[in-house]
Amino acid sequence: MNNLYISALAVAFCGSSVMAQSQQTGAIGYRKEKRIDRMAQHPKPVQSSNREVIWSDDFSNAANWSIGNENDPNNDNWVIGTTAPSGAFAIAPIASTSASNGFALFDSDLLCGGSQNAWVATASPINLSAYPGVVLQFEQYYRNFQGFTYVEASTDGLNWSTVQVNTALAVNAASPNPELLFVDLTSQMGGATSAWIRFRYEGGCDYAWMVDDVSLVTLPAYEMIAQTGYAVPFGGGYEYGRIPVSQMPASFTVRAQVVNFGSEQQANVTLTTTVTGPDGSTIGTATETIGTMDHNDTTITEESINFPTPAPVGLYTFTYVVSSDDIGADDDVANNT
């Protein structure tokens, strides 16, 4: 659900955080930002009660994990404990469910080596022979500068399959604190008698990446997700925005990503977008028929919704809802909207 505020004043709307530019510039031409972090009051992530927990770890015992790095002359490594990031551009500590008893931290900014390639991995193998469908879920907090973050899986402890995460974060942007991520590892390790997982950071002089409350859960049969919804007024996409009346377009392109995260095929998938105005009345509705989606299928929908002229000043809400023939059996109905 996205919000758009139409303002009568053509003013720039800025956040309340305090920022100052440093002299440190990355290879991509950006500068890291030094700011005063306020602890955002994000709700704790909710994990589906319908998924069986196969294995879990909350980083309360560092002996359950092994730590190492590759081709790093500075030997920059992860640490497990409760110490917050402490470099010159430190971000807040992770506000995960069990942060008080420990979490994994790669403080790239503090270490600031130029060839960081470090990992934290399960020390012992996990038996998944009874579970053909496997999903990794974990809580994280990450701020991006010029790094890369990966989840990796192995069935021999030597060769690793790699899934990159946090790919949508722009330079100097951060994930929610905390954020619950789900990574489908069915094809990499489902049904394996021995399996290992690890988190790997690669880059140098980034900000920090923190991970906590890791678990492997069963892959649900039916799980449709509506995510990454945008309103597109001028060619750019916005989850939230503020537009002066004088610049209000006559129509918006509404765009969202739909994912079949379940193991079973979904039939007659549709995405319906509804826009409500400041008085709660419906401005317009658009429905796109997607059709059949197999496991791990992802699609981007795009439709247009007309706005009244002139548009009343106030808050407009864009609501995206995915449905299908089997939506009643969906594992987590909250993320259908």
Secondary structure, DSSP 8 states (H G I E B T S, - for coil): -EEEEEESS------S--EEEEEEE-TTS-EEEEE-------------TTS-EEEEE-SS-GGGEEEEESS-TT----EEES----STT-------TTGGG-EEEE-HHHH--SSEEEEEEESS-B--TT-SSEEEEEEEEEB-SS-EEEEEEESSSSS-EEEEE-TT--TT-B--SSEEEEEE-HHHHTT-SSBEEEEEEEESS---EEEEEEEEEE--S--EEEEEEEEESSSS-BSEEEEEGGG--SEEEEEEEEEE-SSS-EEEEEEEEEEE-TTS-EEEEEEEEEEEE-TT-EEEEEEEEE--SS--SEEEEEEEEEE-TTGGG-S-GGGG-
